[in-house]
């Protein structure tokens, strides 16, 4: 089975560099210094933040990899199924 590397919050917040160049600064320079909100929800979606058990998160990531889908797709499908069955 393929190994999955998880990135800590501190690593996500650290400026990324590619070949010694700050990636975020290079992106701003390439689009005329116009910045976009990092992590903004795409059109028609809303951002949802939830604290879930670490084991459940790992299982979701593994399932998403096995199905070649995103965790978001799995969660949306599960929420739709849950709400459909409540009616």
C-alpha positions, 0 to 999 in steps of 0.5 A, spaced: 500 500 500 502 506 498 504 511 504 501 517 505 504 523 508 500 528 512 502 535 512 502 539 519 499 546 520 505 549 521 508 546 515 502 549 511 503 556 514 510 556 512 512 560 506 513 554 500 519 555 496 521 552 489 528 552 487 529 557 492 524 562 490 518 564 494 512 560 491 507 565 493 511 571 491 512 569 484 505 567 483 503 574 485 508 577 481 505 573 475 498 575 476 499 583 477 500 583 484 493 581 484 492 576 490 486 571 491 484 568 498 488 562 500 483 556 501 477 560 498 471 556 497 469 555 489 463 558 486 457 555 489 460 552 495 461 554 502 467 553 506 466 548 512 471 546 518 470 541 522 474 537 528 473 530 526 477 524 530 484 523 527 482 515 525 476 518 521 480 523 517 485 518 515 480 513 513 477 518 509 483 520 506 485 513 504 478 511 501 479 518 497 485 515 494 483 508 493 477 511 489 481 517 486 476 522 488 477 528 493 475 528 500 470 533 499 467 529 494 466 523 499 463 528 504 458 531 500 456 524 497 455 522 505 451 528 507 447 528 501 445 520 502 444 522 510 439 528 508 436 524 503 434 518 508 432 523 513 426 525 509 
